[in-house]
Amino acid sequence: MKFEERYGKILLPLITPYNEKEEVDYGQYEKLIDYVIAENLCDSLIVTGTTGEASLLTFDERVRLMETAVKASAGRKPVIAGTGCASTKETIELTNKAVELGIEQVLVVVPFYNKPTQEGTYNHYKALAENTKAKIMLYNIPIFVGVNLEAETVERLAAFDNIIGIKDEAGINPTQITDFFLATEKVDSDFVIYNGDDVMLLPTIVQGAMGIVSGGAHIFGHEIRAIFDAFEKGDNQRAKELFVPIYRFCKSTGQNGRILPNSILRPAIELVTGIKLGPARSPLAPATEEEMAVTTAILKEIGKLS
């Protein structure tokens, strides 16, 4: 079965809830999973991705969140595990933990903090591919890791049977999805390319992105699905009309130079869903009243809040 047939177009990276002591609240995580499934806001769930603040979680917390997601989803939606770590050794260990839990598909970010060369990055994924049974989706997000996964490196990695695709944070390089397509089409014609940036949804659909990894889908899952449908029908005007509110909301979550939108995204999701998620984990600063006033006004204007 091809990836899109199994996992769909909308992959939702779940927010990780915390209590007032910044401890993971697994009960609220179950409620959030039930909500996004019941509302049909996505096709698949991603556990401990960037939106889930993976870099701020311990190894054991990430494993328990995977366990919780598998149990709570109960086969209703596929679960994908974000298993990328700073080191190759820990990435392999966490990936194999996911496999033990019955998760067959993983999303693996380029190793962060150490800024490996392209050869170092290639060797990292090569070691992972050779030491796990999981199917691997590469994850390129240079704004956080400090290194871009170049198309030539992706071409080499596409030759591994269990490296099946890439998620690209397309806002960094708006045309790179096309570069990835051109680099891999002759190596693996089924190589999967997904956009990982909500504000780049329309530009990347045009380039052939097969779907999106969307934190905004917690709120806008139905609209995102309608955008894909409108584009496939050739109704570009409708696709644009649906996209603009999402764009405005997502831009608002980056106020005051915030790169990770979670501090504002979390309370926005709370307002819309009624599910308590808590503030982002330190060192991410909580949203200010002024920031939330801007985002809340947008949510009201576009009909997500009364």
Salt bridges, closest charged atoms under 4 A:
GLU4 OE2 - LYS9 NZ 2.98
ASP34 OD1 - ARG76 NH2 2.59
ASP43 OD1 - ARG225 NH1 2.91
GLU53 OE2 - ARG266 NE 2.99
GLU61 OE1 - ARG281 NH1 2.96
GLU93 OE2 - LYS89 NZ 2.60
GLU100 OE1 - LYS97 NZ 3.97
GLU104 OE2 - ARG6 NE 3.46
GLU119 OE1 - ARG156 NH1 3.01
GLU130 OE2 - LYS126 NZ 3.10
ASP190 OD1 - LYS2 NZ 3.52
GLU223 OE2 - LYS304 NZ 2.85
GLU232 OE2 - LYS9 NZ 3.14
GLU241 OE1 - ARG238 NH1 3.77
GLU291 OE1 - ARG258 NH2 2.89
GLU301 OE2 - ARG248 NH1 3.24
